[in-house]
Amino acid sequence: MMESILEHLHFDEKGLIPAIIQDEKSGKVLMMAYMNSDALEKTIKTGKTWFYSRKRKTLWNKGETSGHYQLVKEMYIDCDQDTLLIIVEQKGVACHTGFNSCFHRQVSENGIASPHPELPHYALGCFAQELFDVIQERAKNSSPQSYTSKLLHSGGEKILRKISEEATEVILASLENDEQKKEHLQWEVADLLYHLLVLVQYEQLNWYDIMNELKKRRK
């Protein structure tokens, strides 16, 4: 089986192939490293990522020293068969500098910014998780200026009442017939989703567990 896999991959002149590592939950790109055939074989057999160090010229197992292992969930090759995409469950952080992702410095017309722990940003399709992260932060570090903090401290009854109000607003907006309907409905749905996320945090649920439940229901 391993020989069959290797036959379909195009390693460079040094016998290496780049591997992009992506977090299975957030979808964030965590790092990029190189593999040779031995590293790839170890990765497939052990279920943990192995790479080849071009500097030390030896194999290394991600997390062997730090304990921040990457458990392989899925693996893909690109159309040219010269790049790997590996989806992992990241234990701890991916970057040796202590950041969750190695890509924590943004490049723009103003140059390269200072390291930031929240980079790279979530993809738009995963923004609900980013918003939930903010709500979790407000729960841990309350701020008197934060509506979220105030809502969380007001108790479950207030949160449920707000959800009921926002659900009603969604229904009413959906029944409108004017040209502002789409914009109004988007606004009200966003309000409802936000308040549902506040409830999720208040009840100490995990957003990923909810997404996993929806995924299991997919036919």
C-alpha positions in Angstrom: 0.0 0.0 0.0 2.8 2.4 0.9 4.6 1.8 -2.4 1.3 2.6 -4.2 1.0 5.9 -2.4 4.6 6.9 -3.0 4.2 6.2 -6.7 1.5 8.8 -7.0 3.5 11.6 -5.2 6.0 13.9 -6.9 8.9 14.6 -4.5 11.4 17.3 -5.4 15.0 16.7 -6.3 15.9 16.4 -2.7 13.3 13.8 -2.1 11.0 16.2 -0.2 7.3 17.2 -0.4 5.7 20.2 1.4 2.9 19.4 3.8 0.4 22.0 4.9 -1.1 21.3 8.3 -4.7 22.5 9.0 -6.7 22.4 12.2 -9.7 20.1 11.9 -11.9 22.4 14.1 -11.0 25.9 13.2 -9.9 25.3 9.7 -6.9 27.5 10.4 -3.6 26.7 8.7 -1.2 25.8 11.5 2.1 25.3 9.8 4.0 24.1 6.8 6.9 21.6 6.9 8.5 19.1 4.6 8.3 15.3 4.5 10.4 12.7 2.8 9.1 9.2 2.1 10.2 7.9 5.6 8.4 10.8 7.3 5.3 10.2 5.3 5.3 6.5 6.1 5.7 7.2 9.8 2.9 9.7 9.7 0.5 7.2 8.0 1.5 4.3 10.3 1.5 6.2 13.6 -1.3 8.6 13.0 0.9 11.5 14.2 2.8 14.0 12.0 6.4 13.4 11.2 8.6 15.7 9.2 12.1 16.0 7.7 14.3 18.8 9.0 16.3 20.3 6.2 18.6 22.0 8.7 19.3 19.0 10.9 18.8 16.5 8.1 16.8 14.1 10.2 13.3 13.1 10.9 11.3 14.7 13.7 8.0 13.9 15.3 5.9 17.0 16.0 5.3 17.2 19.7 7.9 14.7 20.7 9.6 17.4 22.9 6.7 19.7 23.7 3.9 17.2 24.0 2.0 19.2 21.4 1.3 16.3 19.1 -0.8 16.5 15.9 -3.2 13.6 15.5 -3.9 13.0 11.8 -7.5 12.9 10.8 -7.4 13.2 7.0 -4.8 13.6 4.3 -5.0 14.9 0.8 -2.8 15.5 -2.2 -3.2 18.4 -4.6 -3.9 18.2 -8.3 -0.2 18.2 -9.3 0.5 15.6 -6.7 3.4 17.6 -5.2 1.9 19.0 -2.1 0.1 17.4 0.9 -2.7 18.8 3.0 -3.0 17.2 6.4 -6.0 17.8 8.7 -5.1 17.3 12.3 -6.3 17.5 15.8 -3.8 19.8 17.4 -2.8 19.0 21.0 -1.6 22.3 22.5 -0.1 24.8 20.1 1.5 24.3 16.7 4.2 26.9 16.7 7.4 26.4 18.7 7.2 30.1 19.7 4.0 29.4 21.7 1.4 30.6 19.2 -1.5 28.5 18.0 -0.4 28.9 14.4 3.0 29.6 12.8 1.3 32.2 10.7 0.8 34.9 13.4 2.3 37.9 11.6 0.2 39.8 9.1 1.8 41.2 5.9 0.3 44.4 4.4 1.2 47.6 2.6 2.5 48.8 5.9 5.0 46.0 6.3 5.0 43.0 8.6 3.0 43.4 11.8 4.0 42.2 15.3 3.0 38.7 16.3 -0.7 38.3 17.2 -2.1 35.2 18.9 -5.5 35.4 17.1 -3.9 35.2 13.6 -4.7 33.9 11.1 -8.4 34.9 11.3 -11.1 32.3 11.0 -12.5 31.8 7.6 -15.9 33.6 7.2 -17.7 30.2 7.2 -16.2 29.6 10.6 -16.8 33.1 12.0 -19.4 31.8 14.5 -16.5 30.0 16.3 -14.5 33.3 16.4 -17.5 35.1 17.8 -18.0 32.3 20.4 -14.4 32.7 21.4 -15.1 36.4 22.1 -18.2 35.5 24.2 -16.1 33.0 26.2 -13.5 35.7 26.8 -16.2 38.1 28.0 -17.4 35.3 30.4 -13.9 34.9 31.8 -13.0 38.6 31.9 -16.1 40.6 32.5 -16.2 44.2 31.4 -18.9 46.7 32.5 -18.8 48.2 29.0 -19.6 44.9 27.3 -23.2 44.0 26.5 -22.2 40.3 26.4 -20.8 40.5 29.9 -23.9 42.2 31.2 -26.2 39.6 29.5 -24.2 36.7 30.8 -24.4 38.0 34.3 -28.1 38.8 34.0 -29.0 35.1 34.2 -30.6 32.5 32.1 -34.1 33.9 32.2 -33.0 37.2 30.6 -31.0 35.4 27.9 -34.0 33.1 27.1 -36.3 36.2 26.9 -33.9 37.9 24.5 -33.9 34.7 22.3 -37.7 34.6 22.3 -37.8 38.3 21.3 -35.2 37.8 18.5 -36.9 34.7 17.2 -40.1 36.7 16.9 -38.3 39.5 15.1 -36.9 36.9 12.6 -40.4 35.6 11.9 -41.8 39.2 11.4 -38.9 40.1 9.1 -39.5 37.0 7.0 -43.1 38.0 6.5 -42.2 41.4 5.1 -42.8 42.2 1.5 -40.8 45.4 0.9 -37.4 45.8 -0.8 -35.6 46.1 2.6 -36.7 42.6 3.6 -33.4 40.8 2.8 -31.3 43.4 4.7 -33.8 43.4 7.7 -34.0 39.6 7.8 -30.2 39.3 7.7 -29.9 41.7 10.7 -32.5 39.8 12.7 -31.1 36.4 12.0 -27.6 37.7 13.1 -29.2 39.0 16.3 -30.8 35.6 17.0 -27.6 33.6 16.3 -25.6 35.9 18.6 -28.0 35.4 21.5 -28.1 31.7 20.9 -24.3 31.7 21.2 -24.6 33.6 24.5 -26.9 30.9 25.7 -24.5 28.2 24.6 -21.8 29.8 26.8 -24.1 30.4 29.7 -25.1 26.7 29.7 -21.4 25.8 29.5 -21.8 23.9 26.2 -19.1 23.6 23.6 -19.6 25.1 20.1 -17.6 22.4 18.5 -19.8 19.7 20.1 -22.9 21.3 18.6 -21.2 21.4 15.2 -20.2 17.8 15.6 -23.8 16.9 16.4 -25.0 18.6 13.2 -22.3 16.8 11.2 -23.5 13.4 12.5 -27.0 14.2 11.3 -25.8 14.9 7.8 -27.2 12.2 5.5 
